[in-house]
Amino acid sequence: TGAMSSECVGNLLHITLSAEYFEDKYLSFSVVDQFGIAWELDETMASQCGYTVTYSSWSNIEFRASALSCHSHLEKDVFVVTIQIKASHTPDMKNATTHLKSASCYYGPWSPRELVCETNYMEVSVRREVPQTVKDFIQDEPEDWSLAFPEAKAEEASIWQIVFHQPEEKKALLVSDAWSAGYGLNITDTRVLLRIPYTAEQIQLVEDQGITFSAVRSSTFYKQRWMILMADTAVACPVDGVDYTNKTIIWTVPKYIQPLSAGATSFKDVLVEAGVDLHKLSAKEMASRKYVLLNDLNAITVKIPIGAEGGYYKTSVSSGQHGTKYTINLFLEHQWEDNKWGLTKHTIIKEIETPFEYVELAIINNPNMSARLMNVTVGTFLPDVELVNLTIEGATVAVPEAVQHGYLTYEIRYANGSKAYVIQVPLDAPSIKKEYMRADIRAYTLNVTLAFITHPTSETFAVPVMTVSAVKDAVLPSARGFCDGRNFHLVITHGNVDQNWLPFISDWHLTPEAVQKYNYSLRDNGTHLAITVPFLSSHVNYEDFHTSGIKASLHLTLKDGITLANRRNFSVSCRFLPSELIQCLPNGTVVITAVKLVGAADLDTSLLVLRDRQCKPSLVTEKTATFKFNVNTCGTSRKFNSTTMAYENDVLYFRPGNDTPVYQLKFVCWYAIKQTVDVQYESKKNPPPSIKPGFGSLALSLKLFKEKSYSDSYQELEYPVVKYLREALYFEIELLQPKDARLELNLDDCWATNSQSQDSVPQWPILINGCENSEDSYRTVFHKVNYSLRVKFPQHLKRFEVRMFTFVQGTALLQE
């Protein structure tokens, strides 16, 4: 069939199974005898009966049968072998398909002695001698023969017994005992055969020229008519003799070794030939492959360059490392004549496998930026390697399941039969690590372990793959800074690289706990990070004083959450009114805060004093010192003019042992001596207007505008609107219907709630009886409405400005 091919090679039948057809299948071999009975093969039966099954290059399967195998049919130098192969996709061989292959081979003429060294057994067959009978010889009566040799008469087979010659003793086995011990015995019309597995008990290891042979010295006794004859069935096969030098295989086989030449005194070579896979090679063919065959007086030497044509590489694994071994199935036939046997034919089949050689695998990263794909090629591999699973972030998944994790794998096959594997992963897959590098570049790291298996040996090895792709897609965070009268505000817009960056002010991590401790504000809604820091804070830098104000700055650094390396710096600088540092209370109490400038690093704020050096600060921080005193104390001086009285003092800093101050902050409080307020009053005789209550339908609208100009209102799709504390909200209420110029819209009460329900609590009044709430820290501001193209009736609109606030309970924010 197309799944199998056969050829006859000397006294062996060679059947090759198609690797493509039988790939990934479980196989069972049986030999069918001439009666149609199938005998299933196992390793023991194969070596005893003359069968060999091997896996050759890249999963090809080969079957070899000896001409004198157990169930071959031999007639007139033609032997017939029939094999049955069952193939199944499961190890229990269910639903197996059966394949039969029968082949006949001619082999002849036979040499007087033929020796075969197969990979799993040794075989010797000798010509069966037929002595001349004496004319008119009177044969003994059968019963007389049976009395003399009862054992021989009892044996059904023609072979009676086999005697093994060992240095210390001789051991005789009857046929049945020899068969039970694993030996194969057979006799034909012309040949006596003995087959010995390499694991047999009677094997001796002998050395010749430093090379070890498996040898058996034996005599086989067989019945011939009414005679018992003996055949010398000695056999020897080399088990080593292979060296590796300078990338060359050197195989040496000594000639005429003692177990095979006992009793002979003269030798003559008749034929020395070598080949590969049972095929003999001519001298020209060997030269083209750079093979060398040497035949000297005592030994035959074959030299093969590693990697030469005729052999093949196969994948091997050593200590978990990927590598290769070069394998070649050599064939040597040596025929010689001696004065004992005449012609001896010695056939040796030697499968040579070189030592493990580590092979480094190439990992090539060729990302597809347009498709945003990591694209990694791993290889090259021989065809006997298969990718079976991937380990992704500690989880092992089979190749088909890897697609669910975003990993697509496929093979690339090359013209020489080798292959590579390609792994494609989207840059945005969860297992791809992203790290900001510099400028606009992010590093994408693929870290996956590939697990492979070799066929048919089922060795496993793993290949860790870690590749980094630099991609120009980094969006850095940006910032907007501003100040109000008392605070710094910094609003940072997140990019795509700062998810794990941490905010620091002066190497101080802005944790929620620290923010609360210093009464700062830190809010992050996912897209923006808003930070508010009071002007008087230990983390603010005070740069200089001027009559126009105090120049101060706030510096913020975003650091890597793992390495704490600086990633991005932001700063905001503002001038604050000097009045922020001083409070002149009506009762004559003065509260003054002095700040340490950036250039005065050695200034100790706790040592600041007033003119009277006994007046020390009541509150000290690293950068500020606060004094609280009465204007009549601490050396305060007083000056008058026609309308005001001024109180002056200085905050001073003296170095130890020096009476000249190195720091001086002069401050003044002015109090009015007298004040006149003119109030104009005019009486009008017009009658007071009267208002009569009534009922009707009014259509009103409430809109929130983006700016004080009231030109652009927020649309429905822009809600909810994100605002920060103390940012201005610009509201407009308009009377839509009726359009009556005589009507004027007046607001009575307006309040804010924590939910969409106007009746929910808590509530905070924004307008009370049409006026601002006097309890507000930042009071509502009304804006005048003028006539415009949009506003036809200004009296139908009311506009006011409210500062953003939030509801709190104790120190906790209230949310809906």
Secondary structure as the mmCIF struct_conf table of DSSP 4:
data_model
#
loop_
_struct_conf.conf_type_id
_struct_conf.id
_struct_conf.beg_label_comp_id
_struct_conf.beg_label_asym_id
_struct_conf.beg_label_seq_id
_struct_conf.end_label_comp_id
_struct_conf.end_label_asym_id
_struct_conf.end_label_seq_id
TURN_TY1_P TURN_TY1_P1 GLY A 2 ALA A 3
STRN STRN1 MET A 4 VAL A 9
TURN_TY1_P TURN_TY1_P2 GLY A 10 ASN A 11
STRN STRN2 LEU A 12 LEU A 17
HELX_RH_AL_P HELX_RH_AL_P1 ALA A 19 PHE A 22
TURN_TY1_P TURN_TY1_P3 GLU A 23 ASP A 24
STRN STRN3 TYR A 26 VAL A 32
TURN_TY1_P TURN_TY1_P4 GLN A 34 PHE A 35
BEND BEND1 GLY A 36 GLY A 36
STRN STRN4 ALA A 38 GLU A 40
HELX_RH_AL_P HELX_RH_AL_P2 GLU A 43 CYS A 49
TURN_TY1_P TURN_TY1_P5 GLY A 50 GLY A 50
STRN STRN5 TYR A 51 TYR A 55
HELX_RH_3T_P HELX_RH_3T_P1 SER A 57 SER A 59
STRN STRN6 ILE A 61 SER A 66
TURN_TY1_P TURN_TY1_P6 ALA A 67 LEU A 68
TURN_TY1_P TURN_TY1_P7 CYS A 70 HIS A 71
STRN STRN7 HIS A 73 GLU A 75
TURN_TY1_P TURN_TY1_P8 LYS A 76 ASP A 77
STRN STRN8 VAL A 78 SER A 88
BEND BEND2 HIS A 89 THR A 90
TURN_TY1_P TURN_TY1_P9 PRO A 91 ASP A 92
TURN_TY1_P TURN_TY1_P10 LYS A 94 ASN A 95
STRN STRN9 THR A 97 TYR A 106
HELX_LH_PP_P HELX_LH_PP_P1 PRO A 109 SER A 111
BEND BEND3 PRO A 112 PRO A 112
STRN STRN10 ARG A 113 CYS A 117
BEND BEND4 THR A 119 ASN A 120
STRN STRN11 TYR A 121 ARG A 127
HELX_LH_PP_P HELX_LH_PP_P2 ARG A 128 GLU A 129
HELX_LH_PP_P HELX_LH_PP_P3 PRO A 131 VAL A 134
TURN_TY1_P TURN_TY1_P11 LYS A 135 ASP A 136
HELX_LH_PP_P HELX_LH_PP_P4 GLN A 139 GLU A 141
HELX_RH_AL_P HELX_RH_AL_P3 PRO A 142 ALA A 148
HELX_RH_AL_P HELX_RH_AL_P4 PRO A 150 ALA A 154
BEND BEND5 GLU A 156 SER A 158
STRN STRN12 ILE A 159 HIS A 165
BEND BEND6 PRO A 167 GLU A 168
STRN STRN13 LYS A 170 LEU A 174
HELX_RH_AL_P HELX_RH_AL_P5 VAL A 175 SER A 180
TURN_TY1_P TURN_TY1_P12 ALA A 181 GLY A 182
STRN STRN14 GLY A 184 ILE A 187
BEND BEND7 ASP A 189 THR A 190
STRN STRN15 ARG A 191 PRO A 197
TURN_TY1_P TURN_TY1_P13 TYR A 198 THR A 199
TURN_TY1_P TURN_TY1_P14 GLU A 201 GLN A 202
STRN STRN16 GLN A 204 ASP A 208
TURN_TY1_P TURN_TY1_P15 GLN A 209 GLY A 210
STRN STRN17 ILE A 211 VAL A 216
STRN STRN18 SER A 218 GLN A 224
TURN_TY1_P TURN_TY1_P16 ARG A 225 TRP A 226
STRN STRN19 MET A 227 ASP A 232
STRN STRN20 VAL A 235 PRO A 238
BEND BEND8 VAL A 239 VAL A 239
STRN STRN21 VAL A 242 THR A 245
TURN_TY1_P TURN_TY1_P17 ASN A 246 LYS A 247
STRN STRN22 THR A 248 PRO A 254
BEND BEND9 LYS A 255 TYR A 256
HELX_RH_AL_P HELX_RH_AL_P6 GLN A 258 SER A 261
TURN_TY1_P TURN_TY1_P18 ALA A 262 GLY A 263
STRN STRN23 PHE A 267 VAL A 276
TURN_TY1_P TURN_TY1_P19 ASP A 277 LEU A 278
STRN STRN24 HIS A 279 LYS A 280
HELX_RH_AL_P HELX_RH_AL_P7 ALA A 283 SER A 288
TURN_TY1_P TURN_TY1_P20 ARG A 289 LYS A 290
STRN STRN25 VAL A 292 ASN A 295
BEND BEND10 LEU A 297 ASN A 298
STRN STRN26 ALA A 299 PRO A 305
TURN_TY1_P TURN_TY1_P21 ILE A 306 GLY A 307
TURN_TY1_P TURN_TY1_P22 GLU A 309 GLY A 310
STRN STRN27 TYR A 312 SER A 318
TURN_TY1_P TURN_TY1_P23 SER A 319 GLY A 320
STRN STRN28 GLN A 321 ASP A 338
TURN_TY1_P TURN_TY1_P24 ASN A 339 TRP A 341
STRN STRN29 GLY A 342 GLU A 353
HELX_LH_PP_P HELX_LH_PP_P5 THR A 354 PHE A 356
STRN STRN30 GLU A 357 TYR A 358
HELX_LH_PP_P HELX_LH_PP_P6 GLU A 360 LEU A 361
STRN STRN31 ALA A 362 ASN A 365
STRN STRN32 ASN A 368 ASN A 368
TURN_TY1_P TURN_TY1_P25 MET A 369 ARG A 372
STRN STRN33 LEU A 373 PHE A 381
TURN_TY1_P TURN_TY1_P26 PRO A 383 ASP A 384
STRN STRN34 VAL A 385 ILE A 392
TURN_TY1_P TURN_TY1_P27 GLU A 393 GLY A 394
STRN STRN35 ALA A 395 ALA A 398
HELX_RH_AL_P HELX_RH_AL_P8 VAL A 399 ALA A 402
HELX_RH_3T_P HELX_RH_3T_P2 VAL A 403 HIS A 405
TURN_TY1_P TURN_TY1_P28 GLY A 406 GLY A 406
STRN STRN36 LEU A 408 ARG A 413
TURN_TY1_P TURN_TY1_P29 ALA A 415 ASN A 416
BEND BEND11 GLY A 417 GLY A 417
STRN STRN37 LYS A 419 PRO A 426
TURN_TY1_P TURN_TY1_P30 LEU A 427 ASP A 428
BEND BEND12 ALA A 429 ALA A 429
TURN_TY1_P TURN_TY1_P31 PRO A 430 SER A 431
BEND BEND13 ILE A 432 ILE A 432
STRN STRN38 LYS A 433 ARG A 438
TURN_TY1_P TURN_TY1_P32 ALA A 439 ASP A 440
STRN STRN39 ILE A 441 THR A 454
TURN_TY1_P TURN_TY1_P33 HIS A 455 THR A 457
STRN STRN40 THR A 460 VAL A 471
BEND BEND14 LYS A 472 LYS A 472
STRN STRN41 SER A 478 CYS A 483
BEND BEND15 GLY A 485 ARG A 486
STRN STRN42 ASN A 487 THR A 493
HELX_LH_PP_P HELX_LH_PP_P7 HIS A 494 HIS A 494
BEND BEND16 ASN A 496 VAL A 497
TURN_TY1_P TURN_TY1_P34 GLN A 499 ASN A 500
STRN STRN43 TRP A 501 ILE A 505
TURN_TY1_P TURN_TY1_P35 SER A 506 ASP A 507
STRN STRN44 TRP A 508 HIS A 509
HELX_RH_AL_P HELX_RH_AL_P9 PRO A 512 LYS A 517
TURN_TY1_P TURN_TY1_P36 TYR A 518 ASN A 519
STRN STRN45 SER A 521 ASP A 524
BEND BEND17 GLY A 526 THR A 527
STRN STRN46 HIS A 528 PRO A 534
BEND BEND18 PHE A 535 LEU A 536
TURN_TY1_P TURN_TY1_P37 SER A 538 HIS A 539
HELX_LH_PP_P HELX_LH_PP_P8 VAL A 540 VAL A 540
STRN STRN47 ASN A 541 HIS A 546
TURN_TY1_P TURN_TY1_P38 THR A 547 SER A 548
STRN STRN48 GLY A 549 ASP A 560
TURN_TY1_P TURN_TY1_P39 GLY A 561 THR A 563
STRN STRN49 ASN A 566 PHE A 576
HELX_RH_3T_P HELX_RH_3T_P3 PRO A 578 LEU A 581
STRN STRN50 ILE A 582 CYS A 584
TURN_TY1_P TURN_TY1_P40 PRO A 586 ASN A 587
BEND BEND19 GLY A 588 GLY A 588
STRN STRN51 THR A 589 VAL A 595
STRN STRN52 LEU A 597 LEU A 597
TURN_TY1_P TURN_TY1_P41 VAL A 598 GLY A 599
TURN_TY1_P TURN_TY1_P42 ALA A 601 ASP A 602
HELX_RH_3T_P HELX_RH_3T_P4 THR A 605 LEU A 607
STRN STRN53 VAL A 609 VAL A 609
BEND BEND20 ARG A 611 ASP A 612
TURN_TY1_P TURN_TY1_P43 ARG A 613 GLN A 614
BEND BEND21 SER A 618 SER A 618
STRN STRN54 LEU A 619 VAL A 620
BEND BEND22 GLU A 622 LYS A 623
STRN STRN55 THR A 624 ASN A 630
TURN_TY1_P TURN_TY1_P44 VAL A 631 ASN A 632
BEND BEND23 THR A 633 THR A 633
TURN_TY1_P TURN_TY1_P45 CYS A 634 GLY A 635
STRN STRN56 SER A 637 PHE A 640
BEND BEND24 SER A 642 THR A 643
STRN STRN57 THR A 644 TYR A 653
TURN_TY1_P TURN_TY1_P46 PRO A 656 GLY A 657
BEND BEND25 THR A 660 THR A 660
BEND BEND26 VAL A 662 VAL A 662
STRN STRN58 TYR A 663 ALA A 672
BEND BEND27 ILE A 673 ILE A 673
BEND BEND28 ASN A 686 ASN A 686
HELX_LH_PP_P HELX_LH_PP_P9 PRO A 687 PRO A 689
STRN STRN59 ALA A 699 PHE A 705
BEND BEND29 LYS A 706 GLU A 707
TURN_TY1_P TURN_TY1_P47 LYS A 708 SER A 709
STRN STRN60 SER A 713 SER A 713
HELX_LH_PP_P HELX_LH_PP_P10 TYR A 714 GLN A 715
HELX_RH_3T_P HELX_RH_3T_P5 GLU A 716 GLU A 718
HELX_LH_PP_P HELX_LH_PP_P11 TYR A 719 TYR A 719
BEND BEND30 PRO A 720 PRO A 720
HELX_LH_PP_P HELX_LH_PP_P12 VAL A 721 VAL A 722
TURN_TY1_P TURN_TY1_P48 LEU A 725 ARG A 726
STRN STRN61 ALA A 728 GLN A 737
TURN_TY1_P TURN_TY1_P49 ALA A 741 ARG A 742
STRN STRN62 CYS A 750 THR A 753
BEND BEND31 ASN A 754 GLN A 756
TURN_TY1_P TURN_TY1_P50 GLN A 758 ASP A 759
BEND BEND32 VAL A 761 PRO A 762
STRN STRN63 GLN A 763 ILE A 768
TURN_TY1_P TURN_TY1_P51 ASN A 769 GLY A 770
STRN STRN64 CYS A 771 GLU A 772
TURN_TY1_P TURN_TY1_P52 SER A 774 GLU A 775
BEND BEND33 SER A 777 TYR A 778
STRN STRN65 VAL A 781 HIS A 783
BEND BEND34 LEU A 789 ARG A 790
BEND BEND35 LYS A 792 LYS A 792
HELX_RH_3T_P HELX_RH_3T_P6 PRO A 794 HIS A 796
STRN STRN66 LEU A 797 ARG A 803
STRN STRN67 VAL A 808 GLN A 809
TURN_TY1_P TURN_TY1_P53 GLY A 810 THR A 811
STRN STRN68 ALA A 812 LEU A 813
HELX_LH_PP_P HELX_LH_PP_P13 LEU A 814 LEU A 814
#
